[in-house]
Amino acid sequence: MIGILHGYLLEGSGSNIWTRNICEALARAGINAALICQERHPEHYEFIENAVFHPLKGANTEARKETLFPGKIQLHRIDIGKTLPVFVRDKYEGFENAIPMIELSDAKLEAYVERHVEVLAPLIKKPGINTLLANHSVLMPTVAQRLNKRLGIPYSVVPHGSAIEYAVKLDGRLHAMAAAALGQAEHVFYVSDEMKSRLLQLFASVPGLKAKLSPISVGVDTRLFQVVPEKERTKSLKHLGNLLSKRPSGKTPSQRGLFHELVDDSSFAEYTATLKKSAMYSVKGADSDTLQALEKLAGRPTLLFVGRLIGAKGPQCLLWALPQLVAAIPQLAVVLVGQGPLREPMECFLSALRRGQKKLALNILDWGVPGEKDTYFESSAKYLKNLPSSDQARYFEMGKQLPEDCPIFTGFLGHQELAALYPTCDVAVFPSLVPEAGPMVFLEALASGCFPMGTNQAGIRSKIDHMDNELAPELVALARLNPDHLVRDLTTNLPKIFHSVRGHKDALRRVAVQNFDWMQIATGLTTKLTTKSKA
């Protein structure tokens, strides 16, 4: 049995989705696994057979249900108190403090690691778990390293980009922990050639690391994400509505309207207070009027962004390009799916733009997210601040013409909702400012026949490379956004793409099915875990 050390939730993005899909694929393939994570709702996942909660005090509790999967997945949730070490500040159900681990003391990091070792050691001593797979480069690999030292159980590591970018690169303590854990690992899996290069560069001092490295791709559930014929888009949106009715309600139109209270002379304190009031909603819910907004998409060219609303993911680059795009593509609909601290500043900027409050809009470029230094937002904002005065004046004049429903912010959508939304959209854009190791959203768009474009670097570039086998080179070239000129490429490439994409849905899906199905990836991973590395 494989023990998968994750430590976070099974919804959201990035490693959460990777873990969930790997576990479901293992269950489908008849392979047993124990999953260690903080998921609060195991009943939502059909592949989980039983869930055990390990409290700080008292007896364990267990919930069991029947599953139709030949492989059995056991979930273990360990009580670690109210503080969860994370890579990017966010809200997590069950935790009062989800704090970036670079801000935590040595004592708190140690307590987190030792708590996991304390609970997992007795489990591993029982017959069953014979190898461990630890997500990220910290902190779960350190848990696995200590269990290896104590019990001799082998372990492997799957580094993801977020831990490297937001923890290991920024904190010498975490770099040292990651290096030590990778040095003792049996295998270190990399999800792109760019991730391999990053690992070799960042951990050059780790003996034998190169020999431990083994490729593994991110994947997509091609059963869930499928192409929907044009005439059935309305049916897919209706299905999305049924799914949304079962989710908690998120932001309301009245909360979005709070930004109209701000004007050119508003202060930073007033801006901060308005953002705070507008952000008082369930971040796990979709906006209360999401379905009504999406129903208006029928027949319109539709552009989609899916991801965390933080500067590093680049949603603001799409925002900067919006006036030019709407001018170039009549009736353009733009949908932004996700939640994060950048949402309210983006909405506030749009409100100022539409109302001709130029001074307020330029102030927002400087103010950004109060209390957080988002260097990626700041660097991309230079595009607007550095425009020649005549171009800037023209930009703000076009901004006044933006319709109220462009863009549509939906809030958080889960996997099922996204599967209904992707095939109703024509193009999906992922303008990340950081190298993405394994962009699963890119593959979900591919499998749904929604033309994906993104920053031409790292994992996104390697996924675009696969499109060369099915599409004309000139069309694939339009999918590649120059990381140094994201806004420029969005404004020039997108109009050309919208004239070309609708005839290529089946070809896009073939790329996903032939290269990135989760079942292939999970069974290949299992084989590698039972094979010793050459290190």
ABEGO torsion letter per residue (X at the ends): XBBBBAGBBABEBEAAAAAAAAAAAAAAAGBBBBBBBABABAAABAABABBBBBBABEBBBBBBBBBABABBBBBBBBBAEABBBBABBBBBBGBABBBBAAABBAAAAAAAAAAAAAAAAAAAABBGBABBBBBEAOAAAAAAAAAAAAAGBBBBBBBBAAAAAAAAAABAAAAAAAAAAAAABABBBBABAAAAAAAAAAAAABBGAAAABBBBBBBBBAAABBBBBAAAAAAAAAAAAAAAAABBBBBBAAAAAAAAABBAABBAAAAAAAAAAAABBBAABBBAAAAAAAAAABGBBBBBBBEBBBAAAGAAAAAAAAAAAAAABBGBBBBBBEBEAAAAAAAAAAAAAAAGBAAAAAAAAAAEBBGBBBAAAAAAAAAAAABBAAAAAAAAAAAAABBAAOBBBAEBBBAAAAAAAAAABABBBBBBABBBABBAAAAAAAAAGBBBBBBBBEAAAAAAAAAAAABBAAAAAAABBBAABAAAAAAAAAAAAAAAAAAAAAAAAAAAAAAABAAAAAAAAAAAAABBBAX
